[in-house]
Amino acid sequence: MTTRQDPYHARMKRVLSYIDRHLEDDLGLDTLSAVAALSKYHFHRQFRGYCGISVHRYVQLVRMKRAGQVLAFKDEASVTETALDVGYDAPDAFARAFRKSFGQLPSAFRDTPDWEVWFASLWPLTNARSKLMKTAYSLADVNIIDVPETPVAVLQYRGNPALVAETIQKFIAWRRAAGLSAASSATYNVFHSDSDITPPDEFRLDICAATDRKIEMNDQGVEAGVLPAGLCAVLRAIGAENVEPAIEFLYRDWLPASGEALRDFPLYCQRVSFVPMVPEHKAITDIFLPLV
């Protein structure tokens, strides 16, 4: 059923998509109100009403988040180049905005990021995107495939899910040292826990890279493992914010309708493309639900 709110919801979603694709461009009130096809005299209040955050702050947080991801996860990232990539011509202005958002200068964040502050600071952005950027899935989007056994290198994470980025950095460092790039080796996550119901200190996640190499002893704690062969229901999610809605759809809608039964192995996913290789809105994640 279509409601009076639907056209405005679509307009706000169009604005958020435009911001994602044009971080290096002018994202002022005139530009964004034109994208929404709304009066600039009212747009800023309508945006805040839908997103719970001002349009200026939203744009700034999207830029800061993208910059932080590049600085933390991209090898030898330049602060100046990162600033230009997210729409700041003046590195000093970028540094001030970054420190205001996360309490660290960009160079300090690149070396030793404070992930707890990062996660908390980005909550208004995460909340706004969760309202507007979800994808509606259908049963036809799910495929059942027979997955072969996949040997992997595994780094286990145990603890607060908000702090997993530090372990991701360790895994990236190991891959770099081992010569196992993301372009040549598929990246997986195995979800042993649901972050919504698991106490933070008991949360479990495996970070994996496909390889049949022997895993030598290493400082990061990476070990050899395997993703078992078997049938899986597979659903593709586009955009980082759509992974959880896709997982929810598989369990809530697809599984009861399919008549399939679950295998005794956790849900996992393949990160087909991910930050910082691509911006978050272009991230591709294939979700695997193991079946009997």
JOBELLIN-V698130 format. One record per residue. RES is the residue in one small letter. PSI is psi in degrees with one decimal (none if undefined). BURIAL is 1 if it has 24 or more other ideal C-beta (glycine too) atoms within 12 Angstrom, else 0. Layout:
# JOBELLIN-V698130
RES,PSI,BURIAL ; RES,PSI,BURIAL
This chain:
# JOBELLIN-V698130
m,135.8,0 ; t,133.8,0 ; t,169.8,0 ; r,-24.7,0 ; q,-24.6,0 ; d,-47.3,0 ; p,-36.4,0 ; y,-37.2,1 ; h,-45.8,0 ; a,-38.0,0 ; r,-41.5,1 ; m,-37.9,1 ; k,-37.3,1 ; r,-38.4,1 ; v,-45.0,1 ; l,-39.4,1 ; s,-39.2,1 ; y,-44.5,1 ; i,-44.9,1 ; d,-39.5,1 ; r,-8.1,0 ; h,42.4,1 ; l,-29.7,1 ; e,-4.9,0 ; d,178.1,0 ; d,124.5,0 ; l,42.7,1 ; g,177.7,0 ; l,-41.3,1 ; d,-45.1,0 ; t,-48.9,0 ; l,-33.7,1 ; s,-32.9,1 ; a,-39.0,0 ; v,-40.9,1 ; a,-12.4,1 ; a,44.8,0 ; l,155.1,1 ; s,134.0,0 ; k,-19.1,0 ; y,-17.2,0 ; h,-19.5,0 ; f,-44.1,1 ; h,-34.8,1 ; r,-37.4,0 ; q,-40.5,1 ; f,-47.1,1 ; r,-36.8,0 ; g,-37.6,0 ; y,-40.1,1 ; c,-14.8,1 ; g,17.2,0 ; i,148.4,1 ; s,153.8,0 ; v,-36.1,1 ; h,-46.3,0 ; r,-37.5,1 ; y,-49.6,1 ; v,-43.6,1 ; q,-42.3,1 ; l,-37.6,1 ; v,-44.4,1 ; r,-43.8,1 ; m,-38.0,1 ; k,-46.8,1 ; r,-42.9,1 ; a,-44.5,1 ; g,-39.2,1 ; q,-42.1,1 ; v,-45.6,1 ; l,-39.5,1 ; a,-35.0,1 ; f,-12.5,1 ; k,130.9,1 ; d,128.3,0 ; e,42.5,0 ; a,136.5,1 ; s,131.3,0 ; v,-42.9,1 ; t,-46.8,0 ; e,-37.5,0 ; t,-42.4,1 ; a,-45.7,1 ; l,-39.2,0 ; d,-25.7,1 ; v,18.0,1 ; g,13.3,1 ; y,116.0,1 ; d,-27.3,0 ; a,113.9,0 ; p,-33.2,0 ; d,-41.7,0 ; a,-38.9,0 ; f,-45.4,1 ; a,-41.4,1 ; r,-43.2,0 ; a,-39.6,1 ; f,-44.8,1 ; r,-36.8,1 ; k,-35.6,0 ; s,-41.8,1 ; f,0.0,1 ; g,10.1,0 ; q,147.4,1 ; l,153.6,1 ; p,-40.3,1 ; s,-37.5,0 ; a,-39.9,0 ; f,-40.3,1 ; r,-37.7,1 ; d,-44.5,0 ; t,78.5,0 ; p,140.0,1 ; d,93.4,1 ; w,-27.7,1 ; e,-44.1,0 ; v,-41.2,1 ; w,-51.1,1 ; f,-45.2,1 ; a,-38.2,0 ; s,-29.2,1 ; l,0.3,1 ; w,-43.8,0 ; p,-36.7,1 ; l,-46.3,1 ; t,-41.9,1 ; n,-43.4,0 ; a,-43.6,1 ; r,-32.8,1 ; s,-25.2,1 ; k,-33.7,1 ; l,-22.1,1 ; m,10.1,1 ; k,145.6,1 ; t,140.6,1 ; a,120.5,0 ; y,158.2,1 ; s,163.5,0 ; l,-31.1,0 ; a,-13.8,0 ; d,-13.2,0 ; v,132.0,1 ; n,143.8,0 ; i,123.1,0 ; i,156.2,0 ; d,108.4,0 ; v,129.3,1 ; p,160.3,0 ; e,135.8,0 ; t,109.4,1 ; p,140.3,1 ; v,157.3,1 ; a,134.2,1 ; v,133.6,1 ; l,117.8,1 ; q,139.1,1 ; y,134.2,1 ; r,119.4,0 ; g,-166.3,0 ; n,122.6,1 ; p,-22.0,1 ; a,-16.6,1 ; l,13.5,1 ; v,-21.1,1 ; a,-32.2,1 ; e,-39.9,1 ; t,-35.4,1 ; i,-41.4,1 ; q,-41.1,1 ; k,-40.9,1 ; f,-40.2,1 ; i,-42.4,1 ; a,-41.0,0 ; w,-45.3,1 ; r,-42.6,1 ; r,-45.6,0 ; a,-32.7,0 ; a,-6.6,1 ; g,32.2,0 ; l,81.7,1 ; s,158.9,0 ; a,-25.7,1 ; a,-27.1,0 ; s,-6.5,0 ; s,123.3,1 ; a,144.1,1 ; t,132.5,1 ; y,154.9,1 ; n,135.8,1 ; v,122.6,1 ; f,97.4,1 ; h,-17.4,0 ; s,159.4,1 ; d,117.5,0 ; s,-20.6,1 ; d,-24.5,0 ; i,-9.5,0 ; t,131.9,0 ; p,140.6,0 ; p,-38.6,0 ; d,-6.1,0 ; e,-0.1,0 ; f,138.6,1 ; r,133.1,1 ; l,136.5,1 ; d,132.8,1 ; i,124.0,1 ; c,154.0,1 ; a,131.4,1 ; a,126.6,1 ; t,143.6,1 ; d,12.7,0 ; r,155.8,0 ; k,131.3,0 ; i,112.0,1 ; e,159.3,0 ; m,139.5,0 ; n,158.5,0 ; d,-24.7,0 ; q,-19.1,1 ; g,19.9,0 ; v,135.4,1 ; e,169.7,1 ; a,143.6,0 ; g,-171.2,1 ; v,141.0,1 ; l,119.7,1 ; p,154.4,0 ; a,156.0,0 ; g,171.6,1 ; l,142.9,0 ; c,142.2,1 ; a,131.2,1 ; v,130.7,1 ; l,130.5,1 ; r,132.4,1 ; a,131.3,1 ; i,123.8,1 ; g,136.5,1 ; a,-33.5,1 ; e,-6.6,1 ; n,-1.0,1 ; v,-50.8,1 ; e,-43.4,1 ; p,-34.4,1 ; a,-41.8,1 ; i,-44.2,1 ; e,-41.3,1 ; f,-42.1,1 ; l,-46.3,1 ; y,-41.7,1 ; r,-39.8,0 ; d,-52.3,0 ; w,-47.9,1 ; l,-49.7,1 ; p,-36.7,0 ; a,-26.5,0 ; s,-29.6,0 ; g,4.8,0 ; e,161.0,0 ; a,149.8,0 ; l,143.7,0 ; r,157.2,0 ; d,64.9,0 ; f,144.3,1 ; p,157.6,1 ; l,141.6,1 ; y,170.9,1 ; c,156.9,1 ; q,126.7,1 ; r,91.4,1 ; v,-44.1,1 ; s,142.4,1 ; f,167.7,1 ; v,138.2,1 ; p,9.4,1 ; m,-36.7,0 ; v,157.9,1 ; p,160.2,1 ; e,-37.6,1 ; h,-13.9,1 ; k,1.4,0 ; a,137.4,1 ; i,126.9,1 ; t,122.8,1 ; d,121.8,1 ; i,130.0,1 ; f,120.2,1 ; l,106.9,1 ; p,132.7,1 ; l,155.3,1 ; v,none,0
